[in-house]
Amino acid sequence: MIRTGLAPRQLACFALVGLGVIAMAQTPLRGAEASQVKIENFTFAPKALSVKVGTVVTFENDDDIPHLVVANDGSFRSKALDTGDSYAFTFTKSGEYPYFCALHPHMQGSITVTP
């Protein structure tokens, strides 16, 4: 077995012949689901996202200016996200979570959380 610096929950198995690697198998991550919303060109992508309870949603700013992600009901609020910054929130209750950018209110999105 060769250690490769993979995340602790990942396991890699290598079969070596001579100096070359023939095969690699990797187990999937376990635990909470994860999902991502990209912020780019003054939009949230995807604009609407459906996830299960317990999912961690990460908002990542790929725009060249700051954005601030805020739930309409106040259940989550990021700090100002500069280019390359991200904010993660774990959805622990089912429901609809519309959100917007507090710096650019025309930017809107929605997360639907199901049991």
Beta strands, then each sheet from edge to edge (+ up, - down):
strand 1: 12-17
strand 2: 20-26
strand 3: 34-40
strand 4: 43-45
strand 5: 48-52
strand 6: 56-61
strand 7: 69-71
strand 8: 86-90
strand 9: 95-101
strand 10: 108-114
sheet 1: 1+ 2-
sheet 2: 4+ 3- 6- 8+
sheet 3: 5+ 10+ 9- 7+
end
